[in-house]
Amino acid sequence: MNRLDYTIRNAEPGEFEEIGKLMVEVYSQLEGFPKQSEQPEYYQMLSNIGTFTYKPGTELLVAVSTEGKILGGVVYFSDMQYYGSGGIATKEQNAAGFRLLAVDPSARGYGIGKHLTNECIRKAKEQGLAQMIIHSTKAMQTAWTMYEGLGFRRSEDLDFIQGGFPVCGFRLRLD
């Protein structure tokens, strides 16, 4: 596979709409994941991904090719109270989290998801936080495998049900 040149940076407001469209495209194509008709509020949140940046300590990170194409994105939370999931994750202290990782289907296999994940981990370590909290689902097996390979471990106390759909929690100890 050829190399793909890209950088990871904070998304600019003018890119929010495009990133939202990418999120909807990626999540709606996951086999076994709820469709737009089943969870319209979730997909509305994906479409409006940029609104997360209005919360303190929250960043929308994006992978951008040298040609300016959006290749992927993720929302990083330095304060879990703004994480916005079900379950107990928003009560976690001394923790960061990330949600809604997506990579353009045409850019898969170049390590973009791993690079975005590692940037979130780097930020949390730089901020001196003790752990990283994330969630995934059985429909996201590629991501699930990547997270475990990076040292994330299942943490069933973080699990919750969203619209009848099981969501699984993970932790990565940073200290």
C-alpha positions in Angstrom: 0.0 0.0 0.0 1.3 3.4 -0.9 1.9 6.1 1.7 -0.7 8.8 2.4 0.5 12.1 3.6 -1.7 13.8 6.1 -1.6 15.9 9.2 -3.7 15.8 12.4 -5.0 19.2 13.7 -8.0 20.9 15.2 -10.8 21.2 12.7 -11.8 24.6 11.6 -15.4 25.8 11.8 -15.7 25.9 8.0 -15.0 22.1 8.0 -17.6 21.0 10.6 -20.3 20.3 8.0 -18.0 18.2 5.9 -16.8 16.3 8.9 -20.4 15.7 10.0 -21.3 14.3 6.6 -18.3 12.0 6.8 -19.4 10.8 10.3 -22.9 10.0 9.0 -21.6 8.2 6.0 -19.2 6.0 8.1 -21.6 5.2 10.9 -24.5 4.5 8.6 -22.4 1.9 6.7 -21.4 -0.1 9.7 -23.0 -3.6 9.5 -25.0 -4.3 12.6 -25.0 -0.6 13.7 -28.4 1.2 14.1 -29.5 3.0 11.0 -30.6 6.6 10.7 -34.3 5.7 10.8 -33.7 3.8 14.1 -31.7 6.5 15.9 -32.3 9.8 14.2 -31.1 11.8 17.2 -27.7 10.0 17.1 -27.3 10.8 13.4 -28.3 14.4 14.0 -25.5 14.6 16.6 -23.1 13.2 14.0 -24.2 15.8 11.4 -23.6 18.6 13.9 -20.3 17.2 15.2 -18.8 20.7 15.4 -21.1 21.7 18.2 -19.1 19.6 20.6 -16.3 22.2 20.3 -18.5 24.7 22.2 -17.9 22.7 25.4 -14.9 23.5 27.5 -11.8 21.3 26.9 -13.4 19.6 23.9 -11.7 19.5 20.5 -12.7 18.1 17.1 -9.5 16.6 15.7 -9.2 16.0 12.0 -6.9 14.2 9.6 -6.3 16.2 6.5 -4.4 15.2 3.4 -1.8 17.5 1.9 -4.5 18.3 -0.8 -6.9 19.5 2.0 -9.2 16.5 1.9 -10.8 15.5 5.2 -9.7 11.9 5.8 -11.0 11.3 9.4 -12.0 12.9 12.6 -12.6 12.3 16.3 -13.9 14.3 19.3 -11.5 14.6 22.2 -12.8 15.5 25.7 -10.3 16.6 28.4 -13.2 16.7 30.9 -15.5 13.7 31.0 -18.5 15.8 32.2 -18.9 16.9 28.6 -18.5 13.4 27.1 -22.2 13.1 26.6 -22.7 9.3 26.7 -25.0 7.1 28.7 -23.8 5.2 31.8 -21.3 6.5 34.3 -18.5 7.8 32.1 -19.4 11.4 32.6 -18.8 11.0 36.3 -15.2 9.8 35.8 -12.6 12.1 37.4 -9.0 12.7 36.3 -9.9 11.2 32.9 -10.1 12.2 29.3 -12.1 10.5 26.6 -12.8 10.5 22.9 -15.8 9.6 20.8 -17.0 9.4 17.3 -13.9 8.3 15.5 -14.4 8.0 11.8 -12.1 7.5 8.8 -13.1 8.0 5.2 -13.6 4.6 3.6 -11.2 5.6 0.8 -8.4 6.3 3.3 -8.7 3.2 5.4 -5.6 1.1 6.0 -3.2 4.1 6.3 -3.2 4.2 10.1 -5.4 7.3 10.3 -7.6 5.9 13.1 -4.6 4.9 15.1 -3.0 8.2 14.6 -6.1 10.1 15.7 -6.4 7.8 18.8 -2.7 8.3 19.7 -3.2 12.1 19.4 -6.0 11.9 22.0 -3.8 9.8 24.2 -0.9 12.2 23.8 -3.2 15.1 24.8 -4.5 13.3 27.9 -0.9 12.5 29.0 0.2 16.0 28.4 -2.6 17.2 30.6 -1.5 14.8 33.4 -4.7 12.8 33.3 -4.7 9.2 34.8 -6.9 7.4 32.2 -8.6 7.5 28.9 -12.3 6.4 28.6 -13.9 5.3 25.3 -16.9 3.3 24.0 -17.3 1.0 21.1 -19.8 -1.5 19.8 -19.6 -5.0 18.4 -20.3 -3.5 15.0 -17.0 -1.7 15.2 -14.7 -4.7 15.2 -11.8 -3.0 13.4 -11.8 -0.2 15.9 -12.3 -2.6 18.8 -9.2 -4.6 17.8 -7.1 -1.4 17.3 -8.1 -0.1 20.8 -7.2 -3.4 22.5 -3.8 -3.4 20.5 -3.1 0.1 22.0 -3.7 -1.2 25.5 -7.4 -0.3 26.1 -9.1 -2.9 28.3 -12.8 -3.7 28.5 -14.4 -2.0 31.5 -18.0 -3.3 31.9 -18.8 -0.8 34.6 -18.8 1.8 31.7 -21.3 -0.2 29.5 -24.7 1.2 28.7 -27.7 0.6 26.4 -28.5 3.3 23.8 -31.9 2.8 22.1 -31.8 -0.9 22.8 -28.2 -1.1 21.4 -25.4 -2.3 23.7 -22.4 0.1 24.0 -19.2 -1.2 25.6 -16.8 0.8 27.7 -13.0 0.7 27.7 -10.2 2.2 29.8 -6.6 2.9 29.2 -4.5 3.7 32.3 -2.1 6.6 31.5 -0.2 6.7 34.8 
